[in-house]
Amino acid sequence: MAKRGKRYEEISQKVDKTKIYTPEEALEVVFDTKSAKFVETVELAVKLGVDPRHADQQVRGTVILPHGTGKNVRVLAITSGENIQKALDAGADYAGDDEYIAKIGQGWFEFDIVIATPDMMPKLGRLGRVLGTKGLMPNPKSGTVTTDIAKTVEEFKKGKVAFKVDKLGSIHLPLGKVNFTKEAIEENFKTALKQIINLKPAAAKGQYLRTVAISLTMGPGIKIDPLLAGTFVTK
């Protein structure tokens, strides 16, 4: 195991590793674990009672965080005709068709998310291996393949987040920045976790939320009682 730095060890003293916190307690403590010289991200990690190897236990979706993520997401819209201008007017950083597909093929990746209209997917399919390994391939289930390019671009620029359960049955997503108010982080937390709960597969058996934790980018994880977390989002 890699040796932790002195700063991390000092911050870790503020988190009781033997304790399972209530959501309210965890959302208070996480602000006390600031240590980096940059504005850290508040991150949510959830371990689910699903087996991702089975198609009927996949958990994948999107959520619009009411206060956004605090990050300027660079959006590339792959579309054609009048939709190019619609995407740019909605806030896309880049919009076009063959030109940008060619640039990606040459190794250009100055964007964080790709949104495409259905007519462009056959062309983007040639870049499946390149975009797929980086988690950038547009997909209807993640809301990044759309017939309403303007609305979708606007949603992602305002704080829409796509997520997918990984091979270990976990989901990780940002809840905003540590310079947000506690109320904003709490609202984003409730919204994100409620969406994950709503997407529970019918095939999932037993306890769905196995572990829930929040942390800052450079800080220790703060474990939250998963049963209390489930009821907290409905308050």
Beta strands, then each sheet from edge to edge (+ up, - down):
strand 1: 41-48
strand 2: 60-64
strand 3: 75-78
strand 4: 94-96
strand 5: 113-116
strand 6: 160-164
strand 7: 170-177
strand 8: 209-216
strand 9: 222-224
sheet 1: 7+ 1- 8+ 9-
sheet 2: 2+ 6-
sheet 3: 4+ 3+ 5+
end
